[in-house]
Every structure is written in structure tokens, then in C-alpha cells.
Amino acid sequence: MTETATGTDWQSWQESWDRQQEWYMPDREERFRVMLDMVEAVVGPEPRVLDLACGTGSITDRLLKRFPKATSTGVDLDPALLAIARGTFEGDGRVTFVTADLKDPDWTARLPHTSYDAVLTATALHWLHSEPLATLYGQIGGLVRDGGVFMNADHMIDTGTPRINAAERAHRHAAMDRAKAAGALDWAQWWAVAAKDPVLAAPTAERFAIYGEHADGDMPSAGWHARTLLAAGFAEARAVWASPSDTLVLAVK
């Protein structure tokens, strides 16, 4: 990564994170677009948003570019990704970042607001097993105002279609192999670069001490997510976008 005259080039880190994520999800921007379409459709163009498991602030970045009058609270536990997020949005009064563990029963007490128009998350909650995820959905149900929305875009696997799943996975991984041969960085390679950076080395070591190498959570079906959100107090819930491997589930309070 490059360095600017005033310090770390956070925008370069943001862009490299996007490219690494797109190696796994080439339709990543499409899910963000649909997510923000539905924010605008249900709660309007000036939402107060909770960017849940925000990482580098990918959702917040797209939110504020599309809706300049929106505000965002990003919450995560990853010290390296939060360092990139805080560096990127430093000085932007529309954005607040909070360090919190979503498995902590009291994590919501760290937030600056008690309710939000929209709670948004993408490609993060598959780190959780189904039981703690159901608990988290109950907490989110208490954060979303009446008429507000929750959206989760993530890996959601329908175990009733094993042949479809296998064919999709093989096709997707063949494309990933071609992209990697052309120079794309995967997850492990991206983190290896971060571990050598003088600014990110320490928070990267800390994040691996917290999380380990990768998730061991569940990836239940979109139907499970919808049913669990209804049980958490939402009035409606269903998929509003899907790729062959991922789904965006929308719930309205």
C-alpha cells in the first residue's frame, strides 16, 4: 500500500478490500444497490443507519455517496478493519464507529442511538451460529423503529438443492481460479499484506487473536432468516434479491 504525505492512504486500503471481496462476490455492488434502493423505498433518502458488522465501512461509503443527508453508526469488533474505516471517514460528522462484540448481550448499550431507521449488514453474520444469530435478530428487532427496516445480504444455503449447490459452487470457483491466476488477492493473501503494513500490523495480529483464521458459523437458508426475523418482532420479511449463492433478506418492523 502507498503512503500519503500525511499518513496512511486509507482509500487505497478501502479499494483493495473491495477488490478482495469482489473476488468472492463479483455481484457485490449489485446487492449494495438493491439494499439502498429498498432503504429509499421504505424509509426515505435521509435515514439514520446502523452499519452492523461494518468492517471497513463498505455500506456506509455507498450510503453516504447516494444519500448525502444520511447518518451512519458502524459497529464491529475487528480492530484492523475498524482502523481502515475510521481512517477513511475521519472528520465526517455523519459517521460514528463503535467497537463492540455482537455476542456481548450488552453491545447495544455502546451505540449512540436507541433506534434506527435501517440496520444493514452484508457478508458478515455467517460468522455466527444459528442460536446466537437468532439472539442477535431479537436485539435488532428492538433497535429498528416501527416502519424501519433490517437487511442482511449474506451466504444463505438451501440444503434441499444439493445438485444445484454443487454446480453453482464449481462454476463460481472456476471463475475465481481464473481471476486469481490474473493476480486477484484472496482473503489470506490480503491479510498477509495487512500484517506487513507498519500501521495495520498490530491491529491485524489482534484481530486474528480475536477471530482465528475464519468463521465457523452457520449459513442457514433465506427462509430460516425470514422466519427468525418474524419471530424477532418484524411484521414482514422476505428475500428481495438473490444470486445463485447469496441472498438479501429484507424485514420491515
GUMAR-725144 format. One line per field, with one value per residue (C-alpha): residue number from 1; chain; residue in three letters; x, y, z. Coordinates in pm, 1 decimal. Example, Ala and Ser with C-alpha at 12.3 -4.5 7.8 and 13.67 -1.06 7.14 Angstrom:
BEGIN
n <- [1_2]
chain <- [A_A]
res <- [Ala_Ser]
X <- [1230.0_1367.0]
Y <- [-450.0_-106.0]
Z <- [780.0_714.0]
This chain:
BEGIN
n <- [1_2_3_4_5_6_7_8_9_10_11_12_13_14_15_16_17_18_19_20_21_22_23_24_25_26_27_28_29_30_31_32_33_34_35_36_37_38_39_40_41_42_43_44_45_46_47_48_49_50_51_52_53_54_55_56_57_58_59_60_61_62_63_64_65_66_67_68_69_70_71_72_73_74_75_76_77_78_79_80_81_82_83_84_85_86_87_88_89_90_91_92_93_94_95_96_97_98_99_100_101_102_103_104_105_106_107_108_109_110_111_112_113_114_115_116_117_118_119_120_121_122_123_124_125_126_127_128_129_130_131_132_133_134_135_136_137_138_139_140_141_142_143_144_145_146_147_148_149_150_151_152_153_154_155_156_157_158_159_160_161_162_163_164_165_166_167_168_169_170_171_172_173_174_175_176_177_178_179_180_181_182_183_184_185_186_187_188_189_190_191_192_193_194_195_196_197_198_199_200_201_202_203_204_205_206_207_208_209_210_211_212_213_214_215_216_217_218_219_220_221_222_223_224_225_226_227_228_229_230_231_232_233_234_235_236_237_238_239_240_241_242_243_244_245_246_247_248_249_250_251_252_253]
chain <- [A_A_A_A_A_A_A_A_A_A_A_A_A_A_A_A_A_A_A_A_A_A_A_A_A_A_A_A_A_A_A_A_A_A_A_A_A_A_A_A_A_A_A_A_A_A_A_A_A_A_A_A_A_A_A_A_A_A_A_A_A_A_A_A_A_A_A_A_A_A_A_A_A_A_A_A_A_A_A_A_A_A_A_A_A_A_A_A_A_A_A_A_A_A_A_A_A_A_A_A_A_A_A_A_A_A_A_A_A_A_A_A_A_A_A_A_A_A_A_A_A_A_A_A_A_A_A_A_A_A_A_A_A_A_A_A_A_A_A_A_A_A_A_A_A_A_A_A_A_A_A_A_A_A_A_A_A_A_A_A_A_A_A_A_A_A_A_A_A_A_A_A_A_A_A_A_A_A_A_A_A_A_A_A_A_A_A_A_A_A_A_A_A_A_A_A_A_A_A_A_A_A_A_A_A_A_A_A_A_A_A_A_A_A_A_A_A_A_A_A_A_A_A_A_A_A_A_A_A_A_A_A_A_A_A_A_A_A_A_A_A_A_A_A_A_A_A_A_A_A_A_A_A]
res <- [Met_Thr_Glu_Thr_Ala_Thr_Gly_Thr_Asp_Trp_Gln_Ser_Trp_Gln_Glu_Ser_Trp_Asp_Arg_Gln_Gln_Glu_Trp_Tyr_Met_Pro_Asp_Arg_Glu_Glu_Arg_Phe_Arg_Val_Met_Leu_Asp_Met_Val_Glu_Ala_Val_Val_Gly_Pro_Glu_Pro_Arg_Val_Leu_Asp_Leu_Ala_Cys_Gly_Thr_Gly_Ser_Ile_Thr_Asp_Arg_Leu_Leu_Lys_Arg_Phe_Pro_Lys_Ala_Thr_Ser_Thr_Gly_Val_Asp_Leu_Asp_Pro_Ala_Leu_Leu_Ala_Ile_Ala_Arg_Gly_Thr_Phe_Glu_Gly_Asp_Gly_Arg_Val_Thr_Phe_Val_Thr_Ala_Asp_Leu_Lys_Asp_Pro_Asp_Trp_Thr_Ala_Arg_Leu_Pro_His_Thr_Ser_Tyr_Asp_Ala_Val_Leu_Thr_Ala_Thr_Ala_Leu_His_Trp_Leu_His_Ser_Glu_Pro_Leu_Ala_Thr_Leu_Tyr_Gly_Gln_Ile_Gly_Gly_Leu_Val_Arg_Asp_Gly_Gly_Val_Phe_Met_Asn_Ala_Asp_His_Met_Ile_Asp_Thr_Gly_Thr_Pro_Arg_Ile_Asn_Ala_Ala_Glu_Arg_Ala_His_Arg_His_Ala_Ala_Met_Asp_Arg_Ala_Lys_Ala_Ala_Gly_Ala_Leu_Asp_Trp_Ala_Gln_Trp_Trp_Ala_Val_Ala_Ala_Lys_Asp_Pro_Val_Leu_Ala_Ala_Pro_Thr_Ala_Glu_Arg_Phe_Ala_Ile_Tyr_Gly_Glu_His_Ala_Asp_Gly_Asp_Met_Pro_Ser_Ala_Gly_Trp_His_Ala_Arg_Thr_Leu_Leu_Ala_Ala_Gly_Phe_Ala_Glu_Ala_Arg_Ala_Val_Trp_Ala_Ser_Pro_Ser_Asp_Thr_Leu_Val_Leu_Ala_Val_Lys]
X <- [0.0_108.2_156.9_45.8_234.0_3.7_-2.4_-167.7_-356.8_-682.2_-862.8_-617.5_-688.5_-1062.8_-1022.8_-802.6_-1061.6_-1332.7_-1128.1_-1058.6_-1428.3_-1528.9_-1307.4_-1556.5_-1865.7_-1846.9_-2205.7_-2124.4_-2215.3_-2549.9_-2653.5_-2550.0_-2756.5_-3068.3_-3012.8_-3003.6_-3297.6_-3504.2_-3380.1_-3502.8_-3828.6_-3922.0_-3765.0_-3658.0_-3331.6_-3221.9_-3201.4_-3027.0_-2844.2_-2669.6_-2397.7_-2381.4_-2050.5_-1935.7_-1580.8_-1410.5_-1739.9_-1834.4_-2207.6_-2152.5_-1940.2_-2210.3_-2486.7_-2333.4_-2242.5_-2603.2_-2774.1_-2559.6_-2802.7_-2791.2_-2602.5_-2433.6_-2316.6_-2069.9_-2022.0_-1759.5_-1502.1_-1226.3_-951.6_-781.0_-1093.4_-1213.4_-877.9_-936.7_-1294.1_-1200.2_-914.4_-1134.8_-1417.0_-1209.7_-1363.9_-1701.6_-1957.3_-2218.9_-2030.9_-1960.5_-1776.0_-1822.3_-1610.6_-1839.5_-1877.9_-2216.9_-2207.9_-2197.4_-2552.1_-2497.8_-2343.7_-2637.7_-2558.5_-2246.6_-2448.1_-2509.1_-2880.8_-3150.0_-3334.5_-3252.6_-3443.8_-3238.7_-2996.7_-2786.9_-2527.4_-2353.5_-2136.1_-2071.2_-2329.1_-2232.7_-1959.1_-2233.1_-2402.3_-2780.2_-2856.0_-2652.7_-2773.9_-3135.1_-3049.4_-2890.9_-3201.4_-3405.5_-3178.2_-3200.6_-3578.5_-3550.0_-3326.8_-3530.4_-3805.9_-4163.8_-4176.0_-3798.5_-3600.6_-3335.7_-3143.2_-2888.4_-2704.4_-2505.4_-2431.0_-2758.4_-2761.9_-3070.8_-2971.6_-3268.9_-3095.9_-2760.8_-2706.6_-2779.6_-2549.8_-2265.4_-2294.4_-2305.0_-2006.0_-1796.8_-1880.6_-1807.8_-1477.3_-1362.2_-1415.7_-1232.1_-938.4_-915.3_-926.2_-660.4_-434.2_-472.7_-349.7_-651.9_-578.3_-776.7_-866.6_-546.5_-322.7_-493.7_-442.8_-79.8_-25.7_-201.5_17.3_329.2_198.0_355.0_18.5_-202.1_37.3_-57.1_-437.1_-413.5_-239.2_-507.5_-792.3_-652.5_-621.9_-992.5_-1134.4_-886.2_-843.4_-1206.6_-1567.4_-1704.6_-2063.0_-2374.6_-2523.7_-2895.0_-3139.8_-3315.5_-3635.8_-3476.6_-3368.2_-3717.4_-3887.9_-3641.6_-3688.1_-4066.2_-4020.4_-3798.9_-4085.9_-4070.6_-4402.9_-4280.2_-3966.4_-3859.1_-3581.3_-3561.9_-3250.8_-3057.4_-2759.4_-2705.5_-2516.3_-2624.0_-2948.2_-3056.5_-3333.7_-3540.1_-3750.5_-3988.6_-4076.9]
Y <- [0.0_355.2_628.1_987.8_1287.9_1295.2_923.1_603.4_605.4_470.6_498.6_253.6_11.0_53.7_-18.4_-321.6_-460.3_-411.2_-594.3_-883.6_-914.6_-894.4_-1195.0_-1394.7_-1194.5_-1033.6_-910.4_-733.0_-386.7_-512.3_-626.8_-289.3_-112.0_-314.9_-266.6_112.1_104.3_-59.2_183.1_468.9_293.3_216.4_488.0_761.0_932.0_1070.9_759.7_704.4_377.9_118.5_-45.6_-378.1_-569.9_-279.4_-388.6_-112.6_74.1_-53.1_0.1_339.0_450.4_368.1_500.1_846.7_874.2_804.6_982.5_1277.6_1361.9_1012.6_932.5_607.7_424.9_149.7_-127.0_-402.4_-580.9_-619.2_-368.3_-376.6_-320.5_-54.8_122.2_144.8_260.5_528.4_649.2_669.6_864.9_1077.4_1423.6_1322.5_1422.8_1196.3_883.6_724.3_398.1_177.1_-117.6_-390.3_-767.3_-868.4_-1175.9_-947.4_-925.6_-554.6_-448.1_-219.4_-4.1_117.8_268.9_645.6_596.9_367.5_334.9_338.1_377.7_98.1_-167.9_-300.3_-576.0_-772.1_-1082.8_-1083.4_-1268.0_-1610.2_-1587.3_-1665.8_-1997.4_-2006.4_-1976.3_-1658.0_-1520.3_-1566.9_-1385.7_-1104.5_-1075.6_-1029.0_-741.7_-587.8_-606.6_-372.0_-127.3_-80.9_177.0_94.4_113.3_76.8_-194.6_-456.0_-606.7_-886.5_-981.4_-1297.1_-1656.1_-1843.7_-2208.9_-2411.7_-2765.0_-2904.1_-2841.2_-3023.5_-3068.1_-2702.8_-2602.9_-2821.6_-2698.7_-2334.9_-2376.9_-2547.5_-2277.3_-1995.8_-2144.7_-2192.6_-1820.6_-1741.8_-1956.0_-1762.4_-1429.2_-1542.8_-1650.1_-1295.1_-1151.0_-1121.2_-1146.2_-1390.4_-1346.3_-1497.3_-1304.7_-973.2_-1026.3_-1123.6_-783.6_-607.6_-794.7_-641.4_-283.9_-68.1_83.0_-225.4_-494.6_-465.3_-445.1_-733.0_-951.0_-850.9_-939.5_-1289.5_-1335.5_-1249.4_-1439.4_-1701.9_-1769.9_-1756.0_-1814.7_-2141.0_-2019.5_-2143.4_-2039.4_-2118.2_-2066.4_-1741.0_-1898.3_-1953.8_-1588.6_-1466.6_-1689.3_-1590.6_-1221.4_-1257.3_-1428.8_-1135.0_-889.5_-785.0_-760.2_-876.0_-1048.4_-1197.5_-1213.0_-907.9_-1008.1_-1327.3_-1462.2_-1837.4_-1841.4_-1532.5_-1365.4_-1024.5_-1063.7_-756.4_-728.3_-439.5_-361.8]
Z <- [0.0_-58.6_197.0_157.2_292.9_594.5_669.0_554.7_225.9_367.1_34.3_-119.6_162.9_103.5_-265.4_-205.4_39.1_-223.1_-486.6_-248.4_-160.1_-526.1_-596.7_-391.7_-492.4_-838.6_-794.1_-465.6_-593.7_-719.3_-372.8_-229.2_-495.6_-418.7_-45.6_-84.4_-327.0_-54.8_211.8_-3.4_-86.5_274.2_493.9_251.3_146.8_485.7_704.0_1033.8_965.2_1177.4_966.2_1150.3_1144.5_930.0_852.0_655.6_617.9_272.0_326.6_490.6_195.6_-56.8_169.0_201.9_-164.4_-257.9_34.3_148.9_430.8_581.1_901.6_992.8_1303.5_1216.9_1473.4_1459.3_1671.7_1412.1_1505.2_1165.2_956.0_1201.3_1166.3_791.2_845.6_1098.4_881.1_574.1_737.5_973.8_1005.5_859.7_1122.5_965.5_1073.6_1411.4_1470.1_1775.1_1886.6_2018.4_2017.7_1874.7_2100.7_2406.8_2549.3_2621.3_2288.2_2204.7_2510.8_2327.0_2042.9_2026.7_1944.6_2077.7_1746.2_1376.2_1051.6_898.0_1019.1_731.7_709.8_434.2_421.8_795.2_1002.2_863.4_1127.5_1382.2_1453.4_1428.1_1800.7_1865.4_1531.9_1641.5_1966.3_1765.4_1549.0_1865.2_1968.1_1621.5_1646.3_1943.7_1756.3_1438.8_1474.1_1375.0_997.1_973.9_800.0_858.0_567.9_561.1_239.8_301.4_209.8_260.7_162.1_73.0_170.1_-24.4_-357.5_-336.8_-711.7_-784.0_-498.5_-624.3_-983.2_-874.5_-645.6_-914.2_-1169.5_-923.8_-811.2_-1170.7_-1228.4_-903.7_-1014.5_-1341.0_-1156.6_-911.6_-1197.6_-1329.4_-999.0_-767.8_-395.0_-184.7_184.1_321.2_82.5_162.1_533.4_475.0_310.8_601.6_851.2_694.9_694.2_969.5_1065.3_1033.5_1158.2_1526.9_1476.9_1227.9_1485.7_1736.7_1502.8_1442.8_1818.5_1844.4_1547.4_1435.8_1066.8_957.7_1052.0_1180.2_1181.9_1003.6_671.1_705.5_421.2_337.0_464.6_805.7_819.4_728.6_985.9_1257.9_1186.3_1207.3_1543.9_1649.2_1607.0_1243.8_1060.1_718.7_592.4_260.3_4.5_-223.9_-420.7_-477.9_-666.4_-706.2_-373.3_-175.9_-72.6_51.9_309.4_398.5_714.6_794.3_1155.0]
